[in-house]
């Protein structure tokens, strides 16, 4: 299983194995109160977010840039990440997300906008 696809990106364990109960030779898990509280708060925030109009939501996309070179932003073998993100943006716009007036229309423009705003790769500055 891939955690990104089955919803396990931002949670944490809430219980751990306790010592074996010698009376009945059973293994139990003991909850950790502060972790249970943290996950409950997260669930509450996600439930509220579900009812927040899309136009009021703020979404972040994180792209890889392992080499630190502007030419490798969003690099993924065999995938056109920037073009895929544009398709996701378009689908999001269709359901009410707001992107402002300077919305990029293609992957190359998206990446150039990122490089112009935040690249430290001196070749592309």
C-alpha positions in Angstrom: 0.0 0.0 0.0 1.1 3.5 -0.7 0.3 5.9 2.2 -0.3 8.9 -0.1 -3.1 7.0 -1.9 -4.8 5.5 1.1 -5.0 8.6 3.3 -2.2 7.9 5.8 -0.1 11.0 5.0 -0.7 13.2 8.0 -1.6 11.1 11.0 0.2 9.4 13.9 -0.1 6.3 15.9 -2.5 6.6 18.8 -1.7 3.4 20.7 1.2 1.1 21.3 1.5 -2.5 22.5 1.3 -2.9 26.2 3.2 -5.6 28.2 1.5 -9.0 27.8 -1.2 -9.6 30.4 0.1 -12.7 32.1 -3.4 -13.5 33.6 -4.9 -14.5 30.3 -1.8 -14.3 28.0 -3.4 -11.5 25.9 -1.7 -8.7 24.1 -3.3 -5.2 24.5 -2.8 -1.8 23.0 -2.7 1.2 25.2 -3.8 4.5 23.9 -1.6 7.6 24.3 -3.9 10.4 25.4 -2.1 13.3 23.8 -1.9 11.5 20.5 -5.6 10.5 20.6 -6.4 14.1 21.2 -4.2 15.3 18.3 -5.9 12.9 15.9 -9.4 13.8 17.2 -8.5 17.5 16.6 -7.3 16.7 13.1 -10.5 14.8 12.3 -12.5 17.8 13.6 -10.6 20.2 11.3 -11.0 17.9 8.3 -14.8 17.6 9.0 -15.0 21.5 9.2 -13.0 21.8 6.0 -15.4 19.5 4.2 -18.1 22.1 4.7 -15.9 25.1 3.8 -16.8 26.5 0.4 -14.0 25.7 -2.1 -13.5 29.3 -2.9 -12.4 29.8 0.7 -9.9 26.9 0.9 -6.2 27.3 0.5 -4.4 24.4 -1.2 -0.7 23.7 -1.4 1.1 21.6 -4.0 4.6 20.4 -3.1 6.9 19.5 -6.0 10.1 17.6 -5.8 13.4 19.4 -6.5 16.0 16.9 -5.2 18.9 18.3 -7.2 18.2 21.9 -6.4 18.3 22.8 -10.1 15.4 24.8 -11.6 15.2 22.4 -14.5 14.3 19.5 -12.2 11.4 21.1 -10.4 8.6 18.5 -10.2 10.7 15.9 -11.9 9.2 12.5 -12.0 10.3 9.7 -14.3 7.9 9.3 -17.2 5.5 11.9 -16.0 4.8 15.4 -17.1 4.1 16.8 -13.6 3.6 20.4 -14.6 1.0 19.5 -17.3 -0.7 17.2 -14.8 -0.9 20.0 -12.2 -2.5 22.3 -14.8 -5.2 19.6 -15.4 -5.8 19.4 -11.6 -6.0 23.2 -11.4 -8.6 23.2 -14.2 -10.6 20.6 -12.5 -10.4 22.5 -9.3 -11.5 25.7 -11.0 -14.6 23.8 -12.3 -15.7 23.1 -8.7 -15.2 26.6 -7.4 -11.6 26.9 -6.3 -10.2 30.4 -6.9 -6.8 30.9 -8.6 -6.7 34.7 -9.4 -6.2 36.3 -12.7 -2.6 35.2 -13.4 -3.5 31.5 -13.7 -0.9 29.6 -15.8 -2.4 27.9 -18.8 0.3 25.4 -19.4 3.0 23.5 -17.5 5.9 25.5 -18.9 4.4 28.7 -17.7 3.7 27.2 -14.3 7.3 26.2 -13.9 8.7 29.5 -15.2 6.5 31.3 -12.7 7.9 29.2 -9.9 11.5 29.7 -11.1 10.9 33.5 -11.4 9.6 33.6 -7.8 11.8 31.3 -5.9 14.7 29.6 -7.6 18.2 29.8 -6.3 19.6 28.1 -9.4 21.9 30.8 -10.8 21.7 29.4 -14.3 18.0 30.4 -14.6 18.0 33.6 -12.6 
